[in-house]
Amino acid sequence: MELSAPLSVHVLPFSDPPYKFLQTHPSIALLSTCRNLQTFKQIHCHFIKTGLYNTHFALSKLIEFSAISPYGDLPYALLLFKTTQNPNQVIWNNIIRGLSLSESPLLALKYYVAMVLSGLNPNTYTFPSVLKSCSKISGTREGKQIHAHILKLGLEQDAFVRSSLITMYAQNCDLGNARSLFEKSYMRNVVSLTALITGYASGGFLDEARQLFDEIPVKDVVSWNAMIAGYTQAGRLAEALAVFEDMRGAAITPNISTMLSVLSACGQSGSLKLGKWVHSWVEDHGLGSNLKLVNGLIDMYAKCGELIKAKTLFESIETKNVVSWNVMIGGYTRMSSYKEALAQFRRMLQSNVEPNQVTLLNILPACANLGALGLGKWIHAYIDKNRENLATVALWTSLIDMYAKCGDIEAAQQIFDDMNNKSLASWNAMISGFATHGSADMALNLFSRMTNEGFIPDAITFVGVLSACNHAGLVNLGRQYFSRMTQDYKVRPKLEHYGCMIDLLGRAGLFDETENLMKNMEVKPDAAIWSSLLGACRVHGRIQMAEFAARHLSELEPENPGVYVLLSNIYARAGRWEDVARIRTRIKDRGMKKVPGCSSIEVDSIVHEFVVSDKTHPESKEIYEMVNEIDSLLAKAGFKADTSEVLYDMDEEWKEGALSHHSERLAIAYGLISTKAGTTLRIVKNLRVCGNCHSATKLISKIFNREIIARDRNRFHHFKDGCCSCKDYW
């Protein structure tokens, strides 16, 4: 990696009055009480007004606050730095340290180069920050170059510099150099040993780290923190929390770093009780205004499902930074509160906080699940505009997933084809995208390309491949890929793989083979598998087997009304209305409510949601006028509603009325009145599309000359010219 220095700016020179005068100046003291950027800017203005700004000492304090403080702003620090002529070591060190702590650690190395080129020698305060940056970018080559400079300056034996070198080598998995430096230390003190432990732990070598940790006779808080953080980062959460309990038992006072790691472990493991204890600790120690800790608490509460508590803490922050927004948006996305996630993202943009990679990785799944293609396209343009910082494999992969789930499979494929460096996740996202759109040939051809290019498929890959076979009814190919998965690639089948096969075989009417596969599964069938079998029974009218599947499903999910609704549907198709009434009575007696069908459509970057017979939309009158027009045109075209899917023994006329008010019909009607002729309509539904709406939508696409792309719970349907891409197999 070639490092170049940033541009420098020349302004008027600075001269410092006596140090004692500056140190005790009241304006300097104001910085220690500053808790937001607005107040900081007022203090900055006061520095300028009093003439204090024209001293290196005062400027170093301003840059230190804005670059390093949790209440600061790094871009502001960089602007301040560029107004400085001949910055001294302290100023250079502050800006380099701020960059090393940021999400742009490479800039810290560039400023280090600029410092050297300016004629100033780095000192023992410079190198720990620079080496930290090397660790963050996995820059072993750059780290070795800096190590050579340290040797040239004779600073290798400085305890903090040596510790930073050990940590850098260990974190970059160069354990030989890390251990060698430790062994050559003149004084193998706790600092250097802790550095080695930190390096081993953060590099994932936890057993080695724990062995060294156990050898320390008197452990300090940094040693404990290293182990807790290492276990947390590796996902060994129970061990992380156990070490924390041992730390408390040893009467070691935790610090902010300790609590940040513990909060992370609590959030990932769902340990809400301990997380609340940490919250109390924060309040008891007067740290409720520490932004890092508050952000950690928000993240913990959100991951533990306590979104109201997380939101309360979030709103209490006077000046939110990008991390604050990220943890709140991420919390909503993880809890499937996608509309709230989008609302927070829009608030963030209105607050003039620039989204970063983490923000976009959190919000793109929300766009995907809501079908918010307009916002997804805006994010794509934003990434293109900020390619230097945002054009990562992870973000391109997330964009592929977003476009595929929003119905624009062509855009997803374009991004995939344009990627120079693809990860396994990129291939998986594209294969899955083709599968859900019913393009089985494309998915299976891409799988062949992937393996030919040397990628080893994993369990996620085969979920996509088997789904492709399932959606296209490719029974023989499904059997072959299932066999290849287990025999050629040694991937043990999971519930998702069995679910694909059982659905594929069941819908093909191969019930003997389906039963045999279920009996020989390596894992116990879950609710999704029994639901697949029940769905296959609905297709083929297998009432006895449906009752068998329903019993197992109700045992696993006794409060789920879906099993009874589906069984009632099967009885209704067979005209067994007494059984329908019996099932309905059971649902009513247990107080269960059917999950309502909900469909959404995005128009002008706003997502509009509808439920069956919905009349809450502001344009409800116009929507129902369009529904009536659609019904009239369908009738003229010879369409006859299939009332067998309506679960009540009611008059045929009423059945037809209920069907025409299904949520997707309302969404389509709104799309027709609110978009220009010829515009593609994109619908997202939370349930499986019913046969009646499927037949009606095919004809609507022809009558109105519109392409309608609908995503239901299982797959995509592309309606065009009276046909559907699924070929009526779904």
N, C-alpha and C positions, 0 to 999 in steps of 0.2 A: 504494500500500500504506500503510494507516494504522498507524503505530507507537504503541504504548502502553507505559507503564512497568510493570514488574513490581511486585507488592506489596512493601512494605517492612516490616521487623520492628523494633520498638524494644526495646532492652534497656539494661542499665546502661552508662554512659559509660566510655570508656577514657582513660587518661593514660599517656604514655610517659616512662620514666626516660631518662637521658642516652644518646644514640645510641651512643657509644663502648662503653658497658657492654653494650648490647644486641647490638651487632655481634660482640663477642668472647665472648658467652655460650656455654658448651659445648653447650647444648640446640640452639642454632641450627646449630652445626656438624654435629650428628647428621643433619640433613636432607640434607646433601651426600652422605652415604653410604647413604641410604635407597634400597632397590630394590624394595619391594613395599608394598602398601596396609596389610597387617597391621602391619609395622614402623612405618609412618607413623602409624597410629592409636595405637601405643604412645608414639611421640614426642609426639603431640598430648596424650595423657594426662599426660605428663611436663611439658608446657607449663602445663597446668591446675594440676598439683600444686605447681609452683614459683611460680605467680602470673604467669609470663611471658605467659600467654594474654591477660591484661588490657591488653596494649599493642598499638597499631596496627602497630608494626614487626613483632612476632612473628606477629600474625595475618596480615599481608601475606605473610610467608614461608610460612605454612601454606597460604594460599589459592593462592599462586604454585605451590607444589609440586602440590597436588591438582588445580589447573585446567590446568596447562601441562606438567608432567612426564609422560613416557610411563608412569611407574609410579603416577601419580595417579588420581583419580576425580572427574570433573567434577560429578556430583550431590552428592558430599561437599563440594566447594568451594562450591557454591551454598548448601548448608546452613550452612556456616561464614559465608558472606557475610551471610546473613539474621540471624545472631546479632550482627551488628556495628551499633552505633549511630554515625551520622555517619562512614561510611567515608571515608578520604582518597583523594587522586588515585591513589596507588600501588595501593591495594586495588581501586578501580574499574577501573583499567587492567588489573590481573591477571585479574579476572573477565571483562572484555570480551575480552581476548586469548584466554583459554581457550575462550570461546564461539565466537570467530571461527575457531578451529582445529577446532571440533567439527562434528558433523553437523547442528547447529541454529544456523547463523550468523545467522538472523533474530533469535534471542534476544540476540545481541551488540548489534544495533541497538536493541532494546527497552531494554537496560540502559544504552546510550548516552543514550537519551532520559531515562531515570530519573536518570542522573548530572547532566544539564543541569538537570532540574527540581529536583534537590536543592540547586542553587545553586553547584555546583562547575563551573568551566570546564575542558573537556578540554584536554590539552596535546599536545605533539608525540609523546608515547608512546601517546596514545589513538587518534589518527586512522589510523595505518597498520593497526591491527586492525579498526577500523570500516570502512575502505575495502576491506579484504580480504573482509569479510563481504558488502559490496555486490557485489563481483566474484563471489562464490560463489552468490549468489541472483539474478544478472543484474539487479541493482537499479540501473539507470542513474538513474532518477528520485530514489531515495533518495541516490545518490551525489552528484547535483547539489545536493541540499539540504545535504548535509554539506560540499560544496565551498564553498557560500555561507557556512556557519558558519566554515570555515577562513579565508576572506577577511575576515570580520568580526573575527576574532581576530588577524589579521595574521600568519598562520603559513604562507602559501602558499610563501614562499621557503625554508622549511626543507627541506633536501635530502631527508630521509626522507619528509616529508609530501608533497612534490611528486612524488617517485618513486612513492609509493603512489597518488596521483591519476592519474598517467600510466598506471600498470598497470591501475587500475580502469577507466578509460575504454577502454583498448585491449582488455582482456579482455571488456568489454561491447560490443565492436565499434563504439565511438564513436571511430574513429581520428582524426577531425578534431580533437576536443578534446584527445586524447592527443598528437598531433603539435604542436598549437598550444602546449600547455603546455611541451613540450620546447623548441620554438623560442624561447619567451619566457624561458627560464631565464637568469638572470644568469650562471650558470656551467654550461655544458653538460658536466658532468663524467661520469666513467664511471658513477656511480650513476644519474644521470637517463637516460643513454643505455641502460644495462642495463635500467632499468625499462621503457623503450619497447620494447626487444628482447623482454623478458619478456611484455609485453602483446601485441605482435604474434604471438609464438610461441604463447602459450597461447590466443589468439583464433583460431588456425588460419591466420594470415597469415605462413606460414613463409618464403616467398621474400623478402618485405620484411624480415622479421627477420634473415634470413641476410645480406642486403645491408648492413644496419646493423652486424651482427656483424663482418663482414669489414672494415668501416671502422675498427674500434677498433684503434689501434696496439698497446696493451698491454692484453690481456684479463685480467680477474680471474676467479676461480672462479665467481662469480655469473653472469657473461656466458656462460661455457661451460655452466653448469647450465641456463640459460634455453633454449639451443638444444637440448641433449640432451632436456630435458623436453618441449619443444615438438614435436620430431620423434617422441618416444615416444607422446605423447598423440594425435598425428595418425595413428599407425600406420605412420609412415615409419621403420621399425625399423633398416634397414640404415644409413640416414643418421645415426640417433641413435648407433649403435655406432661409426660412422666418426668422428663428431665426438669421441666419447670417446677413440678411439685417437689422434686429433690432439691432444687435450688431454694425454694421457700423453706424446706426443712432444714437446710444448711444455714438459714438466717442470712442469706445474701440478699441485699436490697436490689430489686430489679430497677432497670432504668427504662428510658423511652424505647430504646432498641429492643429490649427484652419484650416489652408489652406489644410492640408492633408485630413481632414474630408470633407471640402467643395469640394475638387477635386473628392473625392470618390462619393459624392452626385451628382455632375455635370456629372460624367461619367455614373452613373446608370440611371440618368433621361434624359440624352442627352442634358443637358444645356450647349451647346458649347459656347454661348456668355459669360456667367459668367466664364466658365473655361478659356477662353482667357483673361478675366480681371485678374484672379488669376495669369496666366502666366506673364502678365505685371507687377503685384505686385511683383512677385518673382524676375524679372529682375531689377525692380526699387530699390529693397532693397538689391541688390548685392548677392542674394541667388541662382544664377544660377548654382553654383557648388555643392549645397546641394543635395546629392544623393537621399535622401528620397523624396524631393520635385520634383526632375526631374523624378524619377520613378512614382510619383503620376501624373505628367503631361502626361507622356507617356501613362499611364493607362487611363486617362481621354480622351485624343485624340483618342486612339484606340477604346474605347467604344462608342465614338461619331462618329465613322466611318472615322476619319481623319488619316488614316494609314500612309500616306506620311509624315505628320507632326510628328507623333509618331516615325516613323523610323528615321527622321532627328535628333530628340532629342536623341534617343537611340544611334545612331552612334556618337553623340557628347560626350558621356560619355567615359572618358579615361580608367577608371577601372570599369567595370560593375560587379555588384554583382548578386547573384541568383535572387533577386527580379527584377532587370532590365531585365534579360532574361525572367523571368516569365510573366511580363506584356506585353512584345513584342510578345512572343509566344502565350499568351492568346488572345491578340488583333487580331492576324492573324486567330486563330481558330474561334473566335466569328464571324468574318467577312467572314468565309468560304474560306479563303485563305490558304488552307491546305498545299499546296506544300511549300509556304513561311514559314509556321509554322515548317514544318519538316526541312527545310533548316536552320532556326535559331536554332533549337534544335541541329542539327549536329555541327553548329558553336559553340554553347555553350559547347558541349563535347570537341571539339578541343581546347577550351580556358581553359580547366581543371577546369571548374566550375561544382561542383557536383550538379546534379538535386535533388530537394526535392519533397515532395508530391505534392505541388502546380504545379510544372513543369510537373510532370507526368499526373496529372489530366487535364492539359491543352493540352498535346501532344497526349494522347490516343484517344480523339475524332477525331483528325486529321488523325491518323493511321486508325481509323475505317472508316472514310468517303472516304479515298483514297484506302482502301484495302491494306494498307502497313503492311501485316502480319509479314514480317521478322523483321521490326523494333519493332512491337508490342511484338514479342517473346523476343527480346533483352530486352525490358523494363520489361517484366515478369521475366526474369532471374535476372535483376538488383534488382527488388523488393524482390525476394527470397534471394538474397545475402545480402540485407540490411533490413531483416525482422524486426529487433528491432525498426527501425525508420520509416519504410514505410509500414509494413503489416497492413493496416487499412481496415475497411469495405468499405470505399469509394473507395479505390484503387482496391480492389478485384472486386467490382461491376463494376468499369470502365473497368477492364480487361475482365469481362464477356461480356460487351457490345462490346468491341473491337473485341474479338474473334468471337462473333456471327455475327457482321457486316462484318468481313473479311472472313466469310464463314466456319470457323472452329467451328461448333456448338458443336462438341465433346469436344474440349478443354474448351469451355465456361461452359459446363455442369460439367466437371471435377473440375473446380475451384469452381463452385457453390456447388457441393456435398462436397467438402473439407472444406468449410467455417463453422466454429463453431458458429459464430454469424452472422446471416443474418439480414439485414435491409429490410424494405418494398421495397426500391429501388432495392435491390439484387433480390428479387422475381420478381419484375416488369421487370428487365432487362432480366432475364432468360425466363419468359413467352413471352415477346416480341421477343426474339431471336428464340424460337421455332415457334412462329407465322410466322415470316418473312421467315423461312426456310420451311414453309408448313407443319410442324409437329403439326397439330391441336390437335391430341390426347395427345401428350406430354404437350402441353401448357395448355389444359383444365384439365388434371390430376394434373399438378403442381398447378393450381389455387385451386383445391380441397385440396391438401396438405397444401397449404398456409393458407387457411381459417380454416382447422382442427387444425393447430398449433397456432391459435389465432390471426393471422394477419388480420387487417381490410382492405379490398381492397379499393383503391382510384380511382380517375378518370383515372390515368395513367394505373392502372391495367386493367381496363375495355377496354381501347384502345387496349391493347395487346390481351385480350380475344376475343373481337369482330373482331379484325384483323385475329385471328386464324380461326374463323368461316368463315370470308369473303374469305380468301385464299383457304379454302377447300370447299367452296360452301355449308356450313352447315346452311341452311336457318332456319330450326326449332330451332336448338340450338342457333343461333344468336338471334332469337326473345326471347327465354327464358332468355338468359343472359342480354339482353337489359332490359327486364322486372324486373329481379332480381336487376339489378343495381339501377333502380329508386325506386322500391318498398321495397326491403329488406335492401339495403345499403344507401338509400336516397342520392345517387349521382346524381346531376342534369346533364342531358346530355349536352355535349358541342359539338361544331362543328365537332370535331374529331369522336365522337361516332355516330352522325348522318351520317357523311361521310361514316363510315364503313357499317352502315345499308343500306344506299341508294345504295352503290356500290354492296352490297350483294344481295339486292332485285332486283336491275336493271339488274345485270348480269344473274340472274335467270329468267329474263323475266317477273317479277311481277310488271309491270309498274303501274297498278292501285294502288297497295299497296304503291309503291314508291311515287306516286303523293300525296296520302293521308298523308303519313308521312311528306313530305315536307310542306304540308299545315298546319300541326299541330305542327311544330317545335317551340320550345320556343325561338329560336334565328333565325335571318334572314340567309338564305342560303348564303354561301360565294362562291368564285370562285372554290374552291376545290370540293364542292358538285355539282355545276353545271357541272364541268368537269367530275365527276363520272357518272352523268346522261348521258352526251354526249358520254362518253365511252361505256356505256351500250347500247345506241342507235346504236353505231357503230357495236357492236357484233350482235345485232338483226335486223339491217337494218331498224330501225324506223326513217325514214327521217323527217317526220313532227315534231315529238317530238325533234329530234336533232336540227332542226331549231329553235324551241322554246327555248331549253336550250342554244343554241349558242347566241341568242339575249340577254338573261340575262347575260351570261358570258361576252359578249363584252361590255355590259354596266358597269360591274364591273371592267373589265380590257381592256379598249379600245385599249391600245397599245400592248396587248399580241397577237402575231401572232398564238399562239398555237391553239386557238379556231377556227381560219379560216383553219389552216392546217388539223385539225381533221375533220371539216365539209367537206373540200375538199376531204379528204380520204373517207368519207362516200359516197359522190357523185361519186367518182371514182369507188368504189366497185359496185355501181349501174349502172355504165357506162354512167352517166350523165356528159359528158365531157364539155358541154357548161357551166354548173354550175361550174365545176372545173375551167374553164378558167376565169369565172366571179370572183370567189373567189381569184384566183391568181392575177388578175388585181388589185383587191382591196388591196391586200397585197403590191403589187409593188407601187401603187399610194400613199399609206400611208408611204412608206419607211420602212416597217417592215421587219425584218429578222427572219427566223425560228431559234430557238435555235438548234445549231448543235449537232448531236449525238456524244458523246465522251465516249470512253471506255479506261480503264486503266488495266494494268497487272503489278504485281510486280515480278521482276526477280533479284535474288541476292541482295535483299533489295533496289533496285532502281525501282521506279514507272515509267512505260512507258505509255504515253497517245497517243491515236489515234483518229482522226476524220474521217468522211467518205471520202474515196479516198485520204487519207493522204499519202504524199510522202516526208515528212520532216524528217522522222527518218533516222539516219545514215545507218541503214541496210535495207533501203527501197527496194533495188533491191532483196535481199534475201527473204524479206517478200512477195513481189508480185510473186516471183517464187513459194513460198509455197502456196499462194492463188490459183495460176493456177493449182498446183498439187491437191489441195483440190477440186477445181471445177471438175477436170478430174475424180478423184476418186468418187465424188458424182454422176457424170453422169453415170459412170460404175455401180454404185450401184442402179441406177434407180431413182435418185432424180430429181424431176422436180420443178423448182422455181415457187413459187406462185407470179405472177407478179401483182396481183390485188392490192397489197399494195403500188405499185409505183404510184405516184400521177400525172404523166404526160401521155398524150395520145401519147406514143412513140412506136417504133417497139419493139416487144417482145425480140429480141436479146439484144437491148440496156437496156431494163428493167432488164434482168438477170445480165448484167454486173454491173449495179448500185447496185443491191442487194448484189453481191459478194464482193463489196468494202465497205460494212457497217463497222462501227468502231469496232464492236465486232469481225467481221471476221478477220480484220487486227490484232487485239490483240491476237486472237487464233493462227493465223499464226505465229506471233512473238513468242508466247509461245512454239509452236511446234519446231521451229528451234533453240531455245535458252535454252531448258531444256532437261534433260535426258528422255529417253523413260519410260513411266509409271508414270511420275511426274504429280500430279494434277495441273490443270490450274485454276487460280482464276481470274475472270474478273469482273470489276465493270463498269456499264454503267449508265449515267445520265438520260436516257430516258427509257421508256418501251420497252422491246425487241419486235421486230416485229415478226409476225407469220412465215415469211420465214426463218429468222435467227434461230428461235426456232426449226423449223423442220430440218434445215441443221445441227445445232449443235448437235442434238440428233444423227444424223447419223455419224457426225465427231467423236463423242465419241466412237462409235463402230468401225469405220474404223481404227482409230489410237490407240484404246485400252487405252484411256485416260478418267479419270474423269474430267469433266469441271464444275466448280461451278461458276455460273454467278449471280451477283446481279444487278437487274435493279432498276428503280425508286421505285417500289412497293414491291418487294420480291426477294427471292433466287430461282434459278433453279439449281438442281443437275442433270447434264447429265451424264449418265453412261450406257454402253451397249445398246445404241440406245433408251433409255427411259429417261424421265424427272420426277423428284419428284413431279412436279405440276400436273402431269397427264393431261397435255394440258388444264388446267383450270387456267388462270391468267388474 
